Amino acid sequence: MNDIYQTSTDTIIAELEAGTVSWIRPWTGAADPFPRNAVSQRPYRGINTVLLGLEAHCRGYNSQQWMTFRQAQKAADYLLEHASLVAPAEAMPIAA
C-alpha cells in the first residue's frame, strides 16, 4: 500500500507547481461545497476535508458526496438485487 501522506503531499505540490492558487475558493457555488458522506450526510473533518476536496478538484468531480468502500459495496449489492435489464432506445430495431 502506498504512503497516503507522501501521495497527498506530492499531489498538493504538483497542484501548486501547476499554478493552482490554493487560497482561492475551489468550489463552484454548490449549496454545500464541503465533502460529506453520501449515506449519512455527515461532513468529513480534519485532513479528510482537504484530501477529499483536493481529489474532487483534481478529478473534476462536480459533487462532494463520498462513501466508504463498504458503503459502496452495500449500494452495489442493492443495485444488483434490484436491477432490470434495459437496452438503449437506439439499439432497438424499429419494425416497419
MMTF fields as JSON, N, C-alpha, C and O atoms, coordinates in Angstrom:
{
  "mmtfVersion": "1.0.0",
  "mmtfProducer": "UNKNOWN",
  "numBonds": 383,
  "numAtoms": 384,
  "numGroups": 96,
  "numChains": 1,
  "numModels": 1,
  "chainsPerModel": [1],
  "groupsPerChain": [96],
  "chainIdList": ["A"],
  "bondAtomList": [4, 2, 8, 6, 12, 10, 16, 14, 20, 18, 24, 22, 28, 26, 32, 30, 36, 34, 40, 38, 44, 42, 48, 46, 52, 50, 56, 54, 60, 58, 64, 62, 68, 66, 72, 70, 76, 74, 80, 78, 84, 82, 88, 86, 92, 90, 96, 94, 100, 98, 104, 102, 108, 106, 112, 110, 116, 114, 120, 118, 124, 122, 128, 126, 132, 130, 136, 134, 140, 138, 144, 142, 148, 146, 152, 150, 156, 154, 160, 158, 164, 162, 168, 166, 172, 170, 176, 174, 180, 178, 184, 182, 188, 186, 192, 190, 196, 194, 200, 198, 204, 202, 208, 206, 212, 210, 216, 214, 220, 218, 224, 222, 228, 226, 232, 230, 236, 234, 240, 238, 244, 242, 248, 246, 252, 250, 256, 254, 260, 258, 264, 262, 268, 266, 272, 270, 276, 274, 280, 278, 284, 282, 288, 286, 292, 290, 296, 294, 300, 298, 304, 302, 308, 306, 312, 310, 316, 314, 320, 318, 324, 322, 328, 326, 332, 330, 336, 334, 340, 338, 344, 342, 348, 346, 352, 350, 356, 354, 360, 358, 364, 362, 368, 366, 372, 370, 376, 374, 380, 378],
  "bondOrderList": [1, 1, 1, 1, 1, 1, 1, 1, 1, 1, 1, 1, 1, 1, 1, 1, 1, 1, 1, 1, 1, 1, 1, 1, 1, 1, 1, 1, 1, 1, 1, 1, 1, 1, 1, 1, 1, 1, 1, 1, 1, 1, 1, 1, 1, 1, 1, 1, 1, 1, 1, 1, 1, 1, 1, 1, 1, 1, 1, 1, 1, 1, 1, 1, 1, 1, 1, 1, 1, 1, 1, 1, 1, 1, 1, 1, 1, 1, 1, 1, 1, 1, 1, 1, 1, 1, 1, 1, 1, 1, 1, 1, 1, 1, 1],
  "groupList": [{"groupName": "MET", "atomNameList": ["N", "CA", "C", "O"], "elementList": ["N", "C", "C", "O"], "formalChargeList": [0, 0, 0, 0], "bondAtomList": [1, 0, 2, 1, 3, 2], "bondOrderList": [1, 1, 2], "singleLetterCode": "M", "chemCompType": "L-PEPTIDE LINKING"}, {"groupName": "ASN", "atomNameList": ["N", "CA", "C", "O"], "elementList": ["N", "C", "C", "O"], "formalChargeList": [0, 0, 0, 0], "bondAtomList": [1, 0, 2, 1, 3, 2], "bondOrderList": [1, 1, 2], "singleLetterCode": "N", "chemCompType": "L-PEPTIDE LINKING"}, {"groupName": "ASP", "atomNameList": ["N", "CA", "C", "O"], "elementList": ["N", "C", "C", "O"], "formalChargeList": [0, 0, 0, 0], "bondAtomList": [1, 0, 2, 1, 3, 2], "bondOrderList": [1, 1, 2], "singleLetterCode": "D", "chemCompType": "L-PEPTIDE LINKING"}, {"groupName": "ILE", "atomNameList": ["N", "CA", "C", "O"], "elementList": ["N", "C", "C", "O"], "formalChargeList": [0, 0, 0, 0], "bondAtomList": [1, 0, 2, 1, 3, 2], "bondOrderList": [1, 1, 2], "singleLetterCode": "I", "chemCompType": "L-PEPTIDE LINKING"}, {"groupName": "TYR", "atomNameList": ["N", "CA", "C", "O"], "elementList": ["N", "C", "C", "O"], "formalChargeList": [0, 0, 0, 0], "bondAtomList": [1, 0, 2, 1, 3, 2], "bondOrderList": [1, 1, 2], "singleLetterCode": "Y", "chemCompType": "L-PEPTIDE LINKING"}, {"groupName": "GLN", "atomNameList": ["N", "CA", "C", "O"], "elementList": ["N", "C", "C", "O"], "formalChargeList": [0, 0, 0, 0], "bondAtomList": [1, 0, 2, 1, 3, 2], "bondOrderList": [1, 1, 2], "singleLetterCode": "Q", "chemCompType": "L-PEPTIDE LINKING"}, {"groupName": "THR", "atomNameList": ["N", "CA", "C", "O"], "elementList": ["N", "C", "C", "O"], "formalChargeList": [0, 0, 0, 0], "bondAtomList": [1, 0, 2, 1, 3, 2], "bondOrderList": [1, 1, 2], "singleLetterCode": "T", "chemCompType": "L-PEPTIDE LINKING"}, {"groupName": "SER", "atomNameList": ["N", "CA", "C", "O"], "elementList": ["N", "C", "C", "O"], "formalChargeList": [0, 0, 0, 0], "bondAtomList": [1, 0, 2, 1, 3, 2], "bondOrderList": [1, 1, 2], "singleLetterCode": "S", "chemCompType": "L-PEPTIDE LINKING"}, {"groupName": "ALA", "atomNameList": ["N", "CA", "C", "O"], "elementList": ["N", "C", "C", "O"], "formalChargeList": [0, 0, 0, 0], "bondAtomList": [1, 0, 2, 1, 3, 2], "bondOrderList": [1, 1, 2], "singleLetterCode": "A", "chemCompType": "L-PEPTIDE LINKING"}, {"groupName": "GLU", "atomNameList": ["N", "CA", "C", "O"], "elementList": ["N", "C", "C", "O"], "formalChargeList": [0, 0, 0, 0], "bondAtomList": [1, 0, 2, 1, 3, 2], "bondOrderList": [1, 1, 2], "singleLetterCode": "E", "chemCompType": "L-PEPTIDE LINKING"}, {"groupName": "LEU", "atomNameList": ["N", "CA", "C", "O"], "elementList": ["N", "C", "C", "O"], "formalChargeList": [0, 0, 0, 0], "bondAtomList": [1, 0, 2, 1, 3, 2], "bondOrderList": [1, 1, 2], "singleLetterCode": "L", "chemCompType": "L-PEPTIDE LINKING"}, {"groupName": "GLY", "atomNameList": ["N", "CA", "C", "O"], "elementList": ["N", "C", "C", "O"], "formalChargeList": [0, 0, 0, 0], "bondAtomList": [1, 0, 2, 1, 3, 2], "bondOrderList": [1, 1, 2], "singleLetterCode": "G", "chemCompType": "PEPTIDE LINKING"}, {"groupName": "VAL", "atomNameList": ["N", "CA", "C", "O"], "elementList": ["N", "C", "C", "O"], "formalChargeList": [0, 0, 0, 0], "bondAtomList": [1, 0, 2, 1, 3, 2], "bondOrderList": [1, 1, 2], "singleLetterCode": "V", "chemCompType": "L-PEPTIDE LINKING"}, {"groupName": "TRP", "atomNameList": ["N", "CA", "C", "O"], "elementList": ["N", "C", "C", "O"], "formalChargeList": [0, 0, 0, 0], "bondAtomList": [1, 0, 2, 1, 3, 2], "bondOrderList": [1, 1, 2], "singleLetterCode": "W", "chemCompType": "L-PEPTIDE LINKING"}, {"groupName": "ARG", "atomNameList": ["N", "CA", "C", "O"], "elementList": ["N", "C", "C", "O"], "formalChargeList": [0, 0, 0, 0], "bondAtomList": [1, 0, 2, 1, 3, 2], "bondOrderList": [1, 1, 2], "singleLetterCode": "R", "chemCompType": "L-PEPTIDE LINKING"}, {"groupName": "PRO", "atomNameList": ["N", "CA", "C", "O"], "elementList": ["N", "C", "C", "O"], "formalChargeList": [0, 0, 0, 0], "bondAtomList": [1, 0, 2, 1, 3, 2], "bondOrderList": [1, 1, 2], "singleLetterCode": "P", "chemCompType": "L-PEPTIDE LINKING"}, {"groupName": "PHE", "atomNameList": ["N", "CA", "C", "O"], "elementList": ["N", "C", "C", "O"], "formalChargeList": [0, 0, 0, 0], "bondAtomList": [1, 0, 2, 1, 3, 2], "bondOrderList": [1, 1, 2], "singleLetterCode": "F", "chemCompType": "L-PEPTIDE LINKING"}, {"groupName": "HIS", "atomNameList": ["N", "CA", "C", "O"], "elementList": ["N", "C", "C", "O"], "formalChargeList": [0, 0, 0, 0], "bondAtomList": [1, 0, 2, 1, 3, 2], "bondOrderList": [1, 1, 2], "singleLetterCode": "H", "chemCompType": "L-PEPTIDE LINKING"}, {"groupName": "CYS", "atomNameList": ["N", "CA", "C", "O"], "elementList": ["N", "C", "C", "O"], "formalChargeList": [0, 0, 0, 0], "bondAtomList": [1, 0, 2, 1, 3, 2], "bondOrderList": [1, 1, 2], "singleLetterCode": "C", "chemCompType": "L-PEPTIDE LINKING"}, {"groupName": "LYS", "atomNameList": ["N", "CA", "C", "O"], "elementList": ["N", "C", "C", "O"], "formalChargeList": [0, 0, 0, 0], "bondAtomList": [1, 0, 2, 1, 3, 2], "bondOrderList": [1, 1, 2], "singleLetterCode": "K", "chemCompType": "L-PEPTIDE LINKING"}],
  "groupTypeList": [0, 1, 2, 3, 4, 5, 6, 7, 6, 2, 6, 3, 3, 8, 9, 10, 9, 8, 11, 6, 12, 7, 13, 3, 14, 15, 13, 6, 11, 8, 8, 2, 15, 16, 15, 14, 1, 8, 12, 7, 5, 14, 15, 4, 14, 11, 3, 1, 6, 12, 10, 10, 11, 10, 9, 8, 17, 18, 14, 11, 4, 1, 7, 5, 5, 13, 0, 6, 16, 14, 5, 8, 5, 19, 8, 8, 2, 4, 10, 10, 9, 17, 8, 7, 10, 12, 8, 15, 8, 9, 8, 0, 15, 3, 8, 8],
  "groupIdList": [1, 2, 3, 4, 5, 6, 7, 8, 9, 10, 11, 12, 13, 14, 15, 16, 17, 18, 19, 20, 21, 22, 23, 24, 25, 26, 27, 28, 29, 30, 31, 32, 33, 34, 35, 36, 37, 38, 39, 40, 41, 42, 43, 44, 45, 46, 47, 48, 49, 50, 51, 52, 53, 54, 55, 56, 57, 58, 59, 60, 61, 62, 63, 64, 65, 66, 67, 68, 69, 70, 71, 72, 73, 74, 75, 76, 77, 78, 79, 80, 81, 82, 83, 84, 85, 86, 87, 88, 89, 90, 91, 92, 93, 94, 95, 96],
  "secStructList": [7, 7, 7, 2, 2, 2, 2, 2, 2, 2, 2, 2, 2, 2, 2, 2, 2, 6, 6, 7, 7, 6, 6, 1, 7, 7, 1, 7, 1, 7, 1, 7, 7, 1, 7, 3, 3, 6, 6, 6, 7, 7, 5, 7, 7, 6, 2, 2, 2, 2, 2, 2, 2, 2, 2, 2, 2, 2, 2, 6, 7, 1, 7, 7, 3, 3, 7, 7, 2, 2, 2, 2, 2, 2, 2, 2, 2, 2, 2, 2, 2, 6, 7, 7, 7, 7, 7, 7, 4, 4, 4, 1, 7, 7, 7, 7],
  "xCoordList": [0.848, 0.0, 0.892, 1.848, 0.577, 1.416, 1.152, 0.096, 2.102, 2.043, 1.086, 1.364, -0.028, -1.054, -0.517, -0.9, 0.364, 0.917, 1.807, 1.739, 2.63, 3.503, 2.694, 2.968, 1.696, 0.837, 0.111, 0.036, -0.418, -1.125, -0.184, -0.522, 0.992, 1.982, 2.39, 2.478, 2.639, 3.023, 1.921, 2.208, 0.671, -0.452, -0.567, -0.764, -0.446, -0.523, 0.606, 0.376, 1.819, 2.967, 2.769, 3.064, 2.27, 2.034, 1.005, 1.166, -0.056, -1.078, -0.501, -0.807, 0.327, 0.959, 1.917, 1.951, 2.696, 3.624, 2.886, 3.404, 1.666, 0.866, 0.187, -0.459, 0.335, -0.244, -1.586, -2.227, -2.035, -3.294, -3.139, -2.234, -4.013, -3.949, -4.821, -6.047, -4.185, -4.918, -5.737, -6.619, -5.476, -6.228, -7.465, -8.213, -7.684, -8.912, -9.937, -9.607, -11.16, -12.224, -12.29, -12.501, -12.114, -12.103, -13.482, -13.611, -14.505, -15.806, -16.537, -16.135, -17.602, -18.27, -19.579, -20.327, -19.877, -21.112, -22.2, -23.343, -21.879, -22.862, -23.351, -22.676, -24.514, -25.106, -24.16, -24.033, -23.507, -22.581, -21.285, -21.224, -20.253, -19.021, -18.1, -17.045, -18.477, -17.576, -17.907, -19.073, -16.878, -17.09, -18.024, -17.877, -18.985, -19.939, -20.024, -19.756, -20.399, -20.665, -22.022, -23.009, -22.08, -23.3, -24.409, -25.587, -24.055, -25.06, -25.555, -26.76, -24.637, -25.011, -25.203, -25.813, -24.692, -24.7, -23.863, -23.969, -23.043, -22.154, -20.968, -20.407, -20.579, -19.422, -18.128, -17.988, -17.197, -15.873, -15.14, -15.438, -14.18, -13.465, -11.962, -11.489, -11.238, -9.787, -9.151, -9.598, -8.1, -7.343, -8.183, -7.896, -9.224, -10.086, -10.8, -11.065, -11.113, -11.728, -10.783, -11.196, -9.518, -8.515, -8.287, -8.29, -8.089, -7.783, -8.937, -8.71, -10.169, -11.307, -11.595, -11.96, -11.431, -11.603, -10.581, -10.912, -9.34, -8.277, -8.54, -8.328, -8.993, -9.309, -10.428, -10.343, -11.468, -12.571, -12.085, -12.474, -11.237, -10.696, -9.845, -10.02, -8.928, -8.008, -8.737, -8.313, -9.815, -10.554, -11.729, -12.407, -11.968, -13.05, -14.435, -15.394, -14.566, -15.875, -16.75, -16.26, -18.021, -18.971, -19.631, -20.241, -19.514, -20.165, -19.133, -18.028, -19.497, -18.645, -19.217, -18.963, -19.982, -20.551, -19.595, -19.182, -19.254, -18.317, -18.904, -19.805, -18.4, -18.8, -17.62, -16.654, -17.723, -16.664, -16.754, -17.753, -15.709, -15.697, -16.844, -17.52, -17.07, -18.158, -19.53, -20.422, -19.696, -20.966, -21.183, -22.307, -20.133, -20.237, -20.571, -21.382, -19.952, -20.261, -21.722, -22.398, -22.202, -23.589, -24.541, -25.553, -24.22, -25.042, -25.029, -26.065, -23.864, -23.753, -24.56, -25.232, -24.501, -25.293, -26.78, -27.519, -27.215, -28.619, -29.002, -30.058, -28.153, -28.45, -28.524, -29.388, -27.616, -27.633, -28.893, -29.441, -29.355, -30.57, -31.817, -32.788, -31.802, -32.988, -32.826, -33.57, -31.87, -31.589, -32.562, -33.107, -32.765, -33.564, -32.723, -31.906, -32.926, -32.209, -32.907, -34.109, -32.167, -32.699, -31.726, -30.526, -32.251, -31.415, -31.649, -32.778, -30.598, -30.787, -31.736, -31.741, -32.532, -33.532, -32.92, -33.515, -31.723, -31.116, -30.657, -30.371, -30.586, -30.173, -31.368, -31.182, -32.555, -33.75, -34.169, -34.4, -34.266, -34.73, -36.212, -37.003, -36.561, -37.938, -38.549, -38.073, -39.605, -40.262, -41.13, -41.825, -41.06, -41.853, -43.2, -44.0],
  "yCoordList": [-1.173, 0.0, 1.235, 1.32, 2.183, 3.37, 4.301, 4.241, 5.135, 6.037, 7.188, 8.017, 7.243, 8.258, 9.661, 10.597, 9.811, 11.131, 11.62, 12.787, 10.741, 11.116, 11.4, 12.36, 10.561, 10.759, 12.098, 12.834, 12.408, 13.676, 14.863, 15.846, 14.763, 15.835, 16.041, 17.177, 14.957, 15.045, 15.708, 16.509, 15.375, 15.957, 17.447, 18.229, 17.846, 19.264, 20.046, 21.125, 19.513, 20.18, 20.292, 21.33, 19.227, 19.257, 20.322, 21.023, 20.453, 21.472, 22.873, 23.76, 23.08, 24.386, 24.718, 25.851, 23.721, 23.939, 24.206, 24.884, 23.662, 23.873, 25.235, 25.621, 25.965, 27.298, 27.362, 28.413, 26.264, 26.28, 27.16, 26.959, 28.117, 29.019, 28.434, 28.537, 27.822, 27.048, 27.896, 27.367, 29.189, 30.0, 30.639, 31.339, 30.404, 30.869, 29.753, 28.579, 30.118, 29.135, 28.186, 28.638, 26.878, 25.917, 25.415, 24.753, 25.712, 25.157, 26.02, 27.148, 25.475, 26.101, 26.784, 27.168, 26.945, 27.602, 26.631, 27.04, 25.363, 24.379, 24.746, 25.466, 24.251, 24.586, 24.258, 25.05, 23.121, 22.735, 22.279, 21.167, 23.102, 22.781, 21.833, 21.464, 21.435, 20.617, 19.133, 18.766, 18.271, 16.833, 16.282, 16.575, 15.48, 14.821, 13.347, 12.944, 12.559, 11.156, 11.066, 11.608, 10.394, 10.326, 9.543, 9.757, 8.656, 7.839, 8.531, 8.701, 8.923, 9.516, 11.026, 11.609, 11.674, 13.127, 13.864, 15.083, 13.137, 13.771, 14.381, 13.746, 15.61, 16.218, 15.555, 15.173, 15.424, 14.924, 16.022, 17.203, 15.64, 16.613, 16.422, 15.417, 17.409, 17.316, 17.186, 17.795, 16.384, 16.218, 15.592, 15.794, 14.828, 14.227, 15.291, 15.079, 16.431, 17.531, 18.01, 18.227, 18.169, 18.624, 17.568, 17.882, 16.323, 15.257, 15.012, 14.853, 14.98, 14.729, 15.938, 15.778, 17.127, 18.321, 18.378, 18.723, 18.04, 18.016, 16.938, 17.164, 15.787, 14.699, 15.118, 14.87, 15.748, 16.198, 17.238, 17.216, 18.139, 19.183, 18.562, 18.89, 17.669, 17.069, 16.206, 16.125, 15.57, 14.689, 15.383, 14.786, 16.637, 17.381, 16.949, 17.112, 16.403, 15.968, 17.177, 18.195, 17.072, 18.14, 17.974, 18.912, 16.798, 16.505, 16.314, 15.83, 16.693, 16.47, 15.35, 15.301, 14.458, 13.321, 12.133, 11.764, 11.549, 10.443, 9.308, 9.529, 8.1, 6.981, 6.06, 6.057, 5.287, 4.34, 3.168, 3.0, 2.366, 1.189, 0.254, -0.27, 0.039, -0.855, -0.3, -1.053, 1.005, 1.607, 1.431, 1.177, 1.562, 1.373, -0.079, -0.343, -1.015, -2.427, -2.721, -3.426, -2.177, -2.388, -1.799, -2.414, -0.606, 0.026, -0.795, -0.957, -1.311, -2.136, -3.418, -3.845, -4.033, -5.246, -4.948, -5.73, -3.819, -3.43, -3.227, -3.687, -2.542, -2.28, -3.572, -3.728, -4.501, -5.776, -6.572, -7.24, -6.507, -7.232, -6.635, -7.351, -5.339, -4.647, -4.159, -3.287, -4.711, -4.254, -4.866, -5.946, -4.175, -4.663, -4.542, -3.631, -5.452, -5.411, -4.419, -4.531, -3.465, -2.479, -2.305, -2.541, -1.895, -1.629, -0.183, 0.305, 0.507, 1.885, 1.927, 1.008, 2.967, 3.065, 2.966, 2.376, 3.545, 3.493, 2.08, 1.82, 1.18, -0.192, -1.069, -2.175, -0.584, -1.379, -1.184, -0.055, -2.272, -2.121, -1.751, -2.24, -0.891, -0.451, -1.185, -1.066, -1.938, -2.691, -1.73, -0.866, -1.917, -1.037, -1.618, -1.018],
  "zCoordList": [0.0, 0.0, 0.0, 0.771, -0.864, -0.936, 0.249, 0.879, 0.53, 1.668, 1.368, 0.501, 2.074, 1.833, 2.06, 1.357, 3.036, 3.324, 2.185, 1.797, 1.656, 0.551, -0.706, -1.426, -0.967, -2.136, -2.05, -3.034, -0.879, -0.681, -0.85, -1.508, -0.255, -0.371, -1.819, -2.285, -2.53, -3.942, -4.77, -5.659, -4.482, -5.224, -4.961, -5.891, -3.7, -3.353, -4.015, -4.562, -3.969, -4.594, -6.099, -6.69, -6.721, -8.169, -8.527, -9.525, -7.72, -7.974, -7.818, -8.615, -6.806, -6.608, -7.75, -8.232, -8.179, -9.29, -10.601, -11.488, -10.714, -11.926, -11.915, -12.889, -10.808, -10.744, -10.059, -10.065, -9.463, -8.736, -7.506, -6.695, -7.377, -6.232, -5.138, -5.186, -4.153, -3.152, -2.196, -1.52, -2.116, -1.165, -1.785, -1.101, -3.07, -3.711, -3.627, -3.796, -3.371, -3.186, -4.382, -5.507, -4.163, -5.262, -5.668, -6.697, -4.892, -5.204, -6.225, -6.509, -6.762, -7.894, -7.534, -8.433, -6.273, -5.879, -5.486, -5.281, -5.377, -4.941, -3.543, -2.808, -3.19, -1.898, -0.743, 0.191, -0.793, 0.264, -0.384, -0.909, -0.363, -1.067, -0.317, -0.833, 0.884, 1.684, 1.563, 1.417, 1.623, 1.487, 2.561, 3.748, 2.117, 3.015, 2.662, 1.53, 3.646, 3.398, 2.705, 3.203, 1.574, 0.775, 1.474, 1.188, 2.371, 3.054, 4.325, 4.513, 5.184, 6.473, 6.402, 7.299, 5.348, 5.168, 6.216, 6.35, 6.948, 7.919, 7.177, 6.285, 7.536, 6.881, 7.335, 8.497, 6.42, 6.789, 7.531, 7.352, 8.369, 9.189, 9.036, 8.506, 9.513, 9.571, 8.202, 7.23, 8.142, 6.9, 5.8, 4.62, 6.164, 5.145, 4.318, 3.134, 4.928, 4.183, 3.086, 1.947, 3.441, 2.471, 1.399, 0.209, 1.808, 0.85, -0.12, -1.319, 0.382, -0.498, -1.396, -2.561, -0.856, -1.688, -2.806, -3.94, -2.49, -3.491, -4.542, -5.733, -4.107, -5.039, -5.999, -7.202, -5.465, -6.308, -7.317, -8.484, -6.855, -7.739, -8.854, -10.028, -8.485, -9.464, -10.488, -11.641, -10.084, -10.994, -11.677, -12.514, -11.321, -11.955, -11.519, -12.274, -10.318, -9.827, -9.529, -9.041, -9.816, -9.522, -8.163, -7.649, -7.581, -6.315, -5.212, -5.459, -4.017, -2.853, -1.986, -0.782, -2.595, -1.879, -1.992, -3.092, -0.87, -0.83, -0.007, 0.802, -0.206, 0.641, 0.857, 0.093, 1.908, 2.205, 1.239, 0.54, 1.207, 0.336, 0.701, -0.185, 1.993, 2.427, 2.05, 1.66, 2.166, 1.761, 0.264, -0.169, -0.526, -1.975, -2.306, -3.193, -1.599, -1.812, -1.499, -2.248, -0.389, 0.013, -1.022, -1.358, -1.53, -2.554, -3.838, -4.483, -4.21, -5.42, -5.264, -6.204, -4.092, -3.842, -3.988, -4.587, -3.442, -3.548, -5.003, -5.438, -5.76, -7.168, -7.963, -8.827, -7.671, -8.388, -8.068, -8.945, -6.825, -6.431, -7.07, -7.312, -7.343, -7.837, -9.278, -9.726, -9.989, -11.352, -12.348, -12.123, -13.429, -14.544, -15.806, -15.933, -16.721, -17.987, -18.913, -19.156, -19.42, -20.357, -21.503, -21.361, -22.629, -23.793, -24.207, -24.138, -24.634, -25.104, -26.289, -27.108, -26.392, -27.46, -28.842, -29.745, -29.02, -30.353, -30.737, -31.906, -29.771, -30.065, -30.478, -30.984, -30.265, -30.567, -32.026, -32.46, -32.777, -34.174, -34.193, -33.386, -35.119, -35.244, -36.444, -37.573, -36.171, -37.245, -38.07, -37.535, -39.383, -40.263, -40.53, -41.248]
}
